[in-house]
Amino acid sequence: MRNLYAVLEVGPLADAREIRSAYRRLARLHHPDHSGGADERFKELAAAYEVLSSDERRKQYDEQRAAWLQAQGAFLCTGCGQGLRMPAGFRGTGRCGRC
């Protein structure tokens, strides 16, 4: 599952203002009409913003992401919200080394 927060270079705890600001900054940088812009990267940014800018879609994405991480033997860091893989037999939640 693609991490849409990483696409927009924000953390999962980012608010709507931070998401919009990151999208606008990256969209300007990667716009196909801009020198050095990349069409595929621009489309990826737009798709991620479409999901994360809607409260309902973002909630659904977060639920699906948490379920996917759990199925992969990982969990969400309680500090930053990034997915972390844990050793077999680990139960519960925790924090990553950055938090």
N, C-alpha and C positions, 0 to 999 in steps of 0.2 A: 504494500500500500504506500503510495506516494505521500510524503510529509508535506502538506500544503504550507505549513508554517515555515519550513525550511526554504521552500520556493520563494516566499516573500521576505525571507531573512528576518523573521520576527519570532518571538517565543509564543508558546501556546497560551500564555497568560496576557498577551497583548490585547489592548482595548481597540475599539473601532477606529479611533483617531490614529493610533500607531499603525494599524493595518493599512488604512487609507494612505497615510504618509509614505509608508514603505512601498506600496504599490505604485504610487505616482512617481517616486524617485526612480524605481527600477524600470517602470514603463518608459520614462523619458530616456533612460540610458540604453535600453534594448529595443526601442522603436525601430521598425524596419527602415523608416525614412531617415533615421539618424545615422551618421557615419559610424560604422562598426556595429550597427544594430543587427539583431538576429530575429528572424520571423518566428521560428519555433519557440525560442525563449520568451518572446513577447506573448505568444498564444498561451504558453504555460502560465505566465504571470496573470493573464486575464482570467484564465480558468480558475486559478487558485483564489484570486480576489472575488470572483463571482460567488464562490462557496463561502469564504470567510467573511464577506461583507454582509451576508444575510444571517440574522440571529438564528432563524429556524434551521437553515442549511448547516450552519456552523455547529449547532447543537447535535444534529444528526451525524455530521462528520466526526465530531469528538467522540460520540458514543461508538460509532463503527471502528474508529481508530483504537479506542481502549479495548474493545472486544478482540480486534485483530492482534494487538500487542499481547494480550493475555493468551491467545491461541499460540503465539510464537514463543511463549515462555518468558515474556517480558512484562514490565509494568511501567506506569507513568511516575516520574520523579515528583515527589510532593513539593519540591522547591520550584523547579523551572517547567515541569510538565513534559519534558522530553522523554521518549521511550528508552528504557534501559533493559538489557538482557541480564538476567540473574542466573546464578548457578542452579543446577537441578536441586529440588528440594526446598528452595527458598519460598517462604510464604509471607504475604503481607506487602507492605509498601516500604519505601525508603527514599533516600536522596542520592543523587549522583555526586561524583567527586567535585563538580564545579559549584555546587550549592552549599 
